[in-house]
């Protein structure tokens, strides 16, 4: 009797088209492992990422707005879940490997810093080697997770995570799916959050976006995803010329009118100082970092260990550690 994994791998031949990646054709893991009886290799990657500590920390990391007052603003975790759902929808419609797309989507932002892209810019300026969240995401799954053992993910998952921002010539179609769905997700939910925050008025959203995509968040996402599915063929993922023009305009609008808006970004100038002080403290005194970073210090140096530790922090934890190190605590004489 065939194992559940073998049954699913057989089924993949029927549901995955010529441009998708069959689990049985994976290029493997950094460290070879015995196959699981129940799950395919990409399904195991999904589980490993979902149960990782870095994935859980995403719920307390900023997406766009620093410490917003309200319960309904996106976090890095909700962004990740939205990208994952869109990616599975597109992958299913195009007969790609949904499990691989899900694994890439779940892991694509594991290396993001506290305080969103403001934190990334700060660490990039502070650390001599430079800092890119997509490179850090790969480092998280390869080196930092499981107390330095890493998650030992499949090659296709790892490369999809690494290249999710800019893409690469040898991307799988699943990786391309995640890259496009990441952009579709963040411009839409960031606009939705901006309207909720009063930074943008719904009626002031450019007419091109409102007419071609819709007036509401759900309508805009549905328009973009449906157009992408309808116009992708022969292994090429693309939108119609009309929707691509709208999408490009939408993307530029978000960067010109939302992401640089002084109301939304008024607190970001403080992020550089916070992370810079933390970095200096941990480089000078690496013993202040948890014990599991001692191996990183010994292998890769104090600077690299400090960046790894800081980039993994949640917003609140970074503020807590800053307070412990640099803000005097109240005390009384007894």
Secondary structure by P-SEA (a helix, b strand, c coil): cccaaaaaaaaaaaccccccccccccccccccccccccccaaaaaaaaaaaccccccccccccccccccccccccaaaaaaaaaaaaaaaaaaacccaaaaaaaaaccccccccccaaaaaaaaacccccccaaaaaaaaacccccccccccccaaaaaaaaacccccccccaaaaaaaaaaaaaaaaaaaaaaaaacccccccccaaaaaaccccaaaaaaaaaaaaaaacccccccccaaaaaaaaaaaaaaaacccccccccccccaaaaaaaaaaaaaaaccccccccaaaaaacccaaaaaaaaaaaccaaaaaaaaaaccbbbbbbcc
